[in-house]
Amino acid sequence: MNNLTVNLFAQELKMPVDALLEQLRSAGVNKSSGDDELTEGDKTSLLDACGYKVGARLTAQSAWRARCR
């Protein structure tokens, strides 16, 4: 099983970990450090909070950049 941490997801999104943690908290996802693991549900909550429509052909990275920056 691949364990995706906040640190790794921040690298994928090319953004600072602190900024991602703030976005996650704003989306109602309770993560406190870069070492915390992210689930698919956590990522979905983040994308939902950013206005991403499920089923669209966007990657998590491009969706975040388009909606949340």
PyMOL commands that set and color helices and strands:
alter all, ss='L'
color gray80, all
select helices_A, chain A and resi 6-13+17-26+40-49+60-67
alter helices_A, ss='H'
color red, helices_A
select strands_A, chain A and resi 4-5+37-38
alter strands_A, ss='S'
color yellow, strands_A
deselect
rebuild
show_as cartoon
